[in-house]
Amino acid sequence: MHDIVINWFVDFPKNWATFIIAMIPVTELRASIPLAIEVYKLNPFMAWLYSVSGTYFAMVLIVFLLDPISKALSHHVGFFNIFFKWLFQHTKKKNSKKVNKYGSWSIFILAAIPVPILGGLSGAVAAFVFRFPASKSLPLLLLGTMLSGGIILWLTIFLG
């Protein structure tokens, strides 16, 4: 997967490649920070900044656009109706205990955990599914993403 991502963005400027890789749900900043530092040779702060910005940009898109996009696609294509129902039910089932216990801070916790499947974009989907207002969820998503990026940055520098 590492080589596929690198080759796919070979002609992109390094900072934009880092930003875009951080937006991809499978990679997010868990992949973009190590790639930016080890392959693209960006300085650690810039790797962190572009990665956090890319993941956060994707979160903002999810928070504001998931509702109209899911409704439009579900209305016109049966597969998307099934997919979005599953996604929203799955998100509620997996996160309802956290949301009941921690409230909106559960969005921060999801965004701050730098592990596959969980993470920033899952936090953004949860913010949408549980109907947290953008004014409350976006700052928490940003803080969680900054922390997650800091963890990945530290791991990359000291263990990479």
Sequence and secondary structure as in RCSB ss.txt:
>XXXX:A:sequence
MHDIVINWFVDFPKNWATFIIAMIPVTELRASIPLAIEVYKLNPFMAWLYSVSGTYFAMVLIVFLLDPISKALSH
HVGFFNIFFKWLFQHTKKKNSKKVNKYGSWSIFILAAIPVPILGGLSGAVAAFVFRFPASKSLPLLLLGTMLSGG
IILWLTIFLG
>XXXX:A:secstr
 HHHHHHHTTTS HHHHHHHHHHSTTTHHHHHHHHHHHTS   HHHHHHHHHHHHHHHHHHHHHHHHHHHHHHHH
H HHHHHHHHHHHHHHHHHHHHHHHHHTTHHHHHHHH  SSSSSHHHHHHHHHHTT  HHHHHHHHHHHHHHHHH
HHHHHHHHH 
